[in-house]
Amino acid sequence: MSTVHDAWAGVMMNNYGTPPLALVSGKGAKVTAEDGQELIDMLAGIAVNSLGHAHPAVVEAISTQAQRLGHVSNLFASQPEITLATRLGERFAPGDDTVRVFFCNSGAEANEAAFKLARLTGKKRVLAAHHGFHGRTMGSLALTGQPSKRKDFEPLPSGVEFYPFGDAAYLRTLIEMNPADTAAIILEPIQGETGVVPAPEGFLKQVRELCDEFDLLMIVDEVQTGVARTGEFYAHQHEGVLPDVVTMAKGLGAGMPIGACLARGKAAQLFGPGSHGTTFGGNPVVCAAANAVLDVITDGFQDSVRAKGELLAEEAKNIPGVVDVRGRGLMLGLVLAENIAAKVVAQGLKEGVILNAPAPNVLRLTPPLIISEDEIHEAIARIRTALERTTA
């Protein structure tokens, strides 16, 4: 009998290659493969399953809303959408009644919306970071500072120029080359797809100061870092910075497809009727799931993420072959002494732990935010074994 894994290549395009495993169920921070193997999920669908698998609050919210009202398009309003927009605005800029939200289906779409907002200022230049990642659609790819991902799809939308991540002096020089036509600076607080590389301390504040000085939009991509992943609801809040635009997705829906672009002040008024849209954005079922996520992620919950992140980082530092641990909260990069990350990921599956290799010498850990301390201890033990057996 053919397995799900075997059937994949016969029906799916080859943009992902054939996955090594087929998963059939999950509960909390663990998943079960079709052969019955149970694995600790230290990736969470790349920071998507913020509350783990089959969280009862999310399951209940989806089921209840699906029985009431499933889809309305953007021609009608629904209460889950309005409630979610209100709550996200309060988390973004408390007390600021200028905040407005655009809902979509993914992080790439959220960044497309932010790119369009920048163009609607009437200025064309957008400054993006080398090695940054903002998505794979043509617009979000234009903002992505990774030539290997861009080269097969050029020419991309024009007007994007790149700066070294963390170099405020270079940014100033770049702006001053044409300040009158510079619309925005976009960045990630932590570059996830490059290997979990945090912005240098103080860099976000320097970007905020430059945007204020030259009247630019500060756009912060929180697609991977948002929704308490780093221990604050938004990672930029660690530095006390308030962007003009923030994009998010991944953990917001706890597995359901949702993206959001939030803007405040004059940036919030740039879209007009007909200037942008998406059929499924703001879907009531998906918004109900996101509201359930916000119910769970309280200040106390965020405290627990920080504590578990510290535990995970400290234990990871003691694994032989790990030379550095970087990141924040439950978004960590384990820097290896050798370029063997992909091999460790493959061995990890055999040891019962799901990992990811965003760089040749980096393992990315983005487990569900509800992972227990016992599961962290066990995951570290399995990662240690995977490394030992890879280097043996």
matplotlib code that plots the C-alpha trace (Angstrom):
import matplotlib.pyplot as plt

x = [0.0, 1.3, 2.0, 1.2, 4.9, 5.3, 2.2, 3.5, 5.9, 3.1, 0.8, 2.7, 5.0, 8.6, 9.2, 9.6, 11.2, 9.6, 9.2, 11.1, 8.0, 4.2, 2.6, -0.9, -1.7, -0.4, -1.1, 0.6, 4.3, 4.3, 3.3, 2.9, 4.2, 2.2, 4.5, 3.5, 6.7, 6.1, 8.4, 8.9, 8.1, 10.9, 9.8, 6.1, 5.5, 8.2, 6.9, 3.2, 1.8, 2.1, -0.2, 1.0, -1.2, -5.0, -5.1, -8.6, -9.3, -8.4, -10.3, -13.4, -13.2, -12.9, -15.7, -18.1, -17.5, -17.6, -21.1, -22.2, -20.6, -17.7, -16.9, -18.2, -15.5, -14.4, -17.8, -19.2, -18.1, -18.0, -17.6, -14.6, -12.6, -13.5, -12.7, -9.3, -8.4, -9.2, -7.2, -4.2, -4.2, -4.3, -1.3, 0.5, 0.0, -2.1, -4.4, -3.7, -7.0, -5.3, -4.3, -5.9, -5.5, -5.6, -6.1, -4.7, -3.6, 0.1, 3.3, 4.2, 0.8, 1.2, 4.5, 3.0, 0.5, 3.3, 5.2, 2.1, 1.7, 5.2, 4.6, 1.4, 3.5, 4.4, 8.0, 9.5, 12.7, 12.3, 15.4, 15.7, 18.3, 20.9, 20.0, 16.5, 13.5, 10.0, 8.3, 8.3, 5.6, 7.1, 6.7, 7.9, 10.7, 11.8, 12.2, 14.2, 17.9, 18.9, 20.2, 19.8, 16.1, 15.7, 17.8, 15.5, 12.6, 14.2, 13.3, 11.5, 9.6, 12.1, 12.9, 14.3, 17.9, 19.7, 21.8, 23.9, 21.7, 22.6, 24.6, 22.9, 25.7, 25.4, 21.6, 22.0, 24.4, 21.9, 19.0, 21.0, 21.7, 18.0, 16.0, 13.2, 12.3, 12.9, 9.6, 10.5, 12.9, 11.9, 13.6, 13.1, 14.0, 15.5, 16.4, 15.0, 15.6, 19.2, 20.1, 18.3, 20.4, 19.1, 19.5, 22.3, 21.1, 19.9, 19.6, 15.8, 16.0, 18.5, 16.2, 13.3, 15.4, 16.3, 12.7, 11.6, 14.5, 13.8, 10.0, 10.1, 7.9, 9.5, 8.1, 8.9, 8.3, 7.1, 5.9, 8.1, 9.0, 5.5, 2.7, 5.0, 7.6, 10.4, 8.7, 7.0, 4.0, 6.0, 9.8, 10.3, 8.8, 11.9, 13.5, 10.6, 10.3, 7.0, 7.0, 4.7, 3.8, 4.1, 3.4, 2.5, 1.2, 2.5, 1.7, -1.3, -3.6, -2.0, -2.1, -4.8, -3.7, -3.8, -1.7, -2.1, -0.6, -1.1, -0.4, -0.7, -0.8, -0.7, 0.3, -3.0, -4.8, -2.9, -5.1, -8.4, -11.3, -10.1, -6.4, -5.8, -7.7, -7.9, -10.8, -10.1, -8.6, -10.4, -12.2, -14.5, -13.2, -9.6, -10.2, -12.0, -8.9, -6.7, -8.9, -8.6, -4.8, -5.0, -7.1, -4.3, -1.3, -1.5, 1.3, 1.8, 2.0, 4.7, 6.6, 6.6, 7.9, 10.8, 11.6, 11.3, 13.5, 16.2, 16.0, 16.2, 19.2, 21.1, 20.7, 21.5, 24.8, 26.0, 25.5, 28.9, 29.3, 27.2, 29.5, 26.9, 23.2, 21.5, 18.0, 15.4, 12.6, 11.6, 13.2, 16.8, 19.6, 22.1, 25.4, 27.4, 31.1, 30.7, 28.5, 26.4, 23.0, 21.1, 22.6, 21.6, 18.1, 17.8, 19.3, 17.0, 14.0, 15.4, 15.9, 12.3, 12.8, 11.9, 14.5, 15.3, 18.5, 18.2, 22.0, 24.6, 25.9, 22.7, 19.8, 16.6, 14.4, 10.9, 8.9, 5.3, 5.0, 3.2, 6.1, 6.7, 10.0, 10.1, 9.7, 12.5, 14.8, 13.9, 14.3, 17.8, 18.7, 17.5, 19.4, 22.5, 22.2, 21.5, 24.7, 26.8, 25.6, 26.1, 29.7, 30.6]
y = [0.0, 3.4, 5.8, 9.5, 10.1, 7.9, 9.5, 13.1, 13.1, 11.8, 14.8, 17.7, 20.2, 19.8, 23.2, 21.6, 18.3, 15.2, 15.6, 13.0, 12.2, 12.4, 13.6, 12.4, 14.0, 16.2, 17.2, 20.0, 20.1, 16.6, 15.1, 11.6, 10.3, 7.9, 5.0, 5.8, 7.5, 10.4, 13.5, 16.6, 19.5, 22.1, 24.0, 24.4, 24.7, 27.4, 29.4, 29.0, 26.6, 29.1, 27.1, 23.7, 21.2, 20.8, 23.4, 23.2, 26.9, 27.1, 24.0, 25.3, 28.7, 27.3, 24.8, 27.3, 29.9, 27.5, 26.5, 30.1, 31.9, 30.7, 33.2, 36.6, 38.1, 41.7, 42.9, 42.5, 42.9, 40.3, 40.6, 38.3, 40.5, 43.7, 42.3, 41.0, 44.3, 46.2, 43.9, 43.8, 47.6, 47.8, 45.5, 47.5, 51.1, 51.3, 54.3, 55.3, 55.5, 56.1, 52.4, 50.6, 46.9, 45.0, 41.3, 38.8, 35.2, 35.1, 37.0, 37.5, 39.2, 41.3, 42.5, 43.1, 45.4, 47.3, 47.7, 49.2, 51.6, 52.8, 53.4, 55.3, 58.0, 59.2, 58.2, 55.2, 54.1, 51.4, 50.4, 46.7, 44.7, 42.4, 38.8, 39.8, 37.6, 39.0, 36.4, 34.8, 36.7, 39.1, 42.2, 40.6, 38.9, 42.3, 43.3, 40.1, 40.6, 37.1, 36.9, 33.1, 33.4, 36.4, 35.5, 33.2, 35.7, 38.9, 41.5, 42.2, 45.4, 48.2, 50.8, 48.6, 49.2, 47.1, 48.1, 45.9, 44.7, 46.7, 49.4, 52.7, 54.8, 53.1, 53.6, 57.3, 57.5, 55.6, 57.9, 61.0, 60.0, 60.7, 61.7, 63.3, 59.9, 57.6, 56.2, 53.6, 51.3, 47.7, 45.3, 42.2, 42.4, 38.9, 37.6, 34.1, 32.7, 33.8, 31.8, 33.6, 36.7, 39.4, 43.1, 44.7, 46.2, 49.8, 49.4, 49.6, 52.9, 54.2, 53.3, 55.0, 58.2, 58.1, 57.7, 60.6, 62.8, 62.1, 61.5, 57.9, 54.9, 52.5, 49.0, 46.2, 42.6, 40.6, 37.7, 35.3, 37.2, 38.4, 36.9, 36.5, 34.4, 36.4, 37.0, 40.3, 40.3, 42.2, 41.8, 45.6, 46.2, 44.9, 48.2, 50.4, 51.3, 52.1, 51.5, 53.2, 49.8, 46.3, 43.1, 39.7, 36.2, 32.8, 32.4, 34.7, 31.9, 29.1, 27.0, 28.8, 31.0, 34.6, 37.7, 41.3, 44.6, 47.3, 51.0, 54.1, 57.8, 59.0, 55.5, 54.1, 56.4, 55.6, 52.8, 54.0, 52.0, 49.7, 50.3, 46.8, 43.7, 39.9, 37.6, 35.5, 38.2, 38.6, 35.3, 34.9, 31.4, 32.3, 35.5, 33.5, 31.3, 34.3, 35.8, 32.5, 32.9, 36.4, 35.0, 32.7, 35.0, 37.2, 39.1, 36.1, 33.8, 36.0, 35.8, 32.0, 32.2, 34.3, 31.8, 28.8, 30.6, 31.1, 27.5, 26.3, 28.6, 27.6, 23.9, 24.3, 26.0, 22.8, 20.6, 19.5, 21.0, 24.1, 27.1, 29.8, 30.3, 33.4, 34.8, 35.6, 33.8, 30.7, 31.8, 30.5, 29.6, 27.0, 27.8, 24.7, 24.2, 22.6, 23.0, 19.9, 21.4, 19.7, 16.3, 17.0, 17.8, 14.5, 12.6, 14.5, 12.9, 9.5, 10.6, 11.9, 15.7, 18.1, 20.8, 23.1, 24.3, 27.9, 28.1, 25.4, 25.7, 26.8, 24.8, 26.9, 26.2, 27.7, 25.3, 25.8, 28.5, 26.0, 23.5, 22.2, 22.3, 18.5, 18.5, 21.1, 18.8, 15.8, 17.8, 18.9, 15.3, 14.2, 17.1, 16.2, 12.6, 13.7, 15.8, 13.1, 10.5, 13.0, 13.6, 10.1]
z = [0.0, -0.9, 2.0, 2.0, 1.8, -1.3, -3.0, -2.6, -5.6, -7.9, -7.3, -5.9, -7.8, -6.8, -5.3, -1.8, -2.9, -1.3, 2.5, 4.6, 6.7, 6.6, 9.8, 10.7, 14.1, 16.8, 20.4, 22.2, 21.4, 19.9, 16.5, 15.2, 11.9, 9.7, 10.9, 14.5, 15.5, 18.0, 17.7, 19.7, 17.4, 17.9, 14.7, 15.1, 11.4, 11.3, 14.2, 13.2, 15.7, 18.6, 20.9, 19.7, 18.0, 18.7, 21.4, 22.9, 22.8, 19.1, 18.2, 20.0, 18.4, 14.9, 15.4, 16.9, 14.3, 11.3, 12.5, 12.6, 9.6, 7.5, 4.8, 3.8, 1.5, 1.8, 0.7, 4.2, 7.8, 10.6, 14.3, 14.7, 12.2, 14.0, 17.4, 16.2, 14.6, 17.7, 19.9, 17.7, 17.5, 21.3, 21.5, 18.8, 19.9, 23.1, 23.2, 19.6, 17.8, 14.4, 14.1, 11.1, 10.1, 6.8, 7.0, 4.5, 4.4, 4.9, 5.8, 2.2, 1.6, 4.7, 3.4, -0.1, 1.6, 3.5, 0.2, -1.4, 1.5, 1.0, -2.7, -1.8, 0.0, -3.5, -2.9, -4.6, -2.7, -0.1, 1.9, 2.9, 4.7, 3.2, 4.0, 5.1, 4.1, 3.5, 1.3, -2.1, -4.0, -6.6, -4.4, -1.1, -3.0, -4.2, -0.5, 0.2, 0.4, -0.6, -4.2, -4.4, -3.9, -6.3, -9.4, -11.2, -11.0, -12.1, -13.1, -9.8, -8.9, -8.8, -6.2, -3.5, -2.3, 0.3, 3.4, 5.7, 8.6, 11.7, 10.0, 10.8, 9.4, 6.0, 6.1, 6.7, 3.7, 1.6, 2.6, 1.9, -1.6, -2.4, 0.7, -1.3, -3.0, 0.0, 1.3, 3.9, 5.8, 6.3, 8.7, 10.8, 14.5, 14.1, 10.6, 10.8, 7.4, 7.4, 10.6, 13.5, 13.4, 15.8, 15.1, 17.1, 20.3, 19.7, 15.9, 15.9, 17.8, 15.3, 12.5, 14.2, 14.6, 10.9, 9.9, 12.1, 10.8, 7.1, 7.3, 6.3, 7.2, 9.6, 8.6, 11.0, 9.7, 12.7, 10.7, 12.5, 15.6, 16.6, 18.8, 21.8, 20.0, 21.7, 25.0, 24.1, 21.9, 19.2, 19.2, 18.6, 22.0, 23.7, 22.6, 23.3, 19.6, 17.9, 14.1, 11.6, 10.0, 11.4, 9.5, 11.1, 10.3, 11.3, 15.1, 14.9, 13.6, 15.6, 12.4, 10.5, 7.5, 8.5, 7.9, 9.0, 8.2, 10.9, 10.4, 12.5, 11.9, 8.3, 7.1, 8.3, 5.8, 2.6, 1.3, -0.2, -1.6, -4.4, -3.7, -2.3, -1.3, -0.9, -1.1, 2.0, 4.2, 7.5, 7.2, 10.3, 11.1, 10.9, 12.9, 15.6, 15.8, 16.2, 18.9, 20.8, 20.5, 22.0, 24.8, 25.8, 25.3, 28.3, 30.1, 32.3, 29.3, 27.8, 31.1, 30.7, 27.1, 28.3, 31.1, 28.8, 26.3, 28.9, 29.9, 26.3, 25.5, 28.6, 27.9, 24.3, 25.1, 26.8, 23.8, 22.4, 18.9, 19.6, 19.7, 20.1, 20.8, 19.5, 19.3, 21.9, 23.7, 21.9, 18.6, 18.9, 16.5, 17.5, 15.8, 15.1, 14.9, 11.4, 8.4, 9.2, 10.1, 7.4, 8.4, 12.0, 11.0, 9.1, 12.1, 14.4, 12.8, 13.6, 17.2, 17.4, 17.2, 14.4, 13.7, 10.8, 9.2, 7.8, 7.3, 6.8, 10.4, 12.2, 13.7, 14.2, 17.2, 17.2, 19.3, 20.3, 23.0, 25.2, 25.3, 28.8, 30.7, 30.6, 26.8, 26.6, 28.6, 26.4, 23.1, 24.2, 24.9, 21.5, 19.8, 21.6, 20.4, 16.9, 16.9, 18.4, 15.8, 13.0, 13.9, 15.0]

ax = plt.figure().add_subplot(projection="3d")
ax.plot(x, y, z, "-o")
ax.set_aspect("equal")
plt.show()
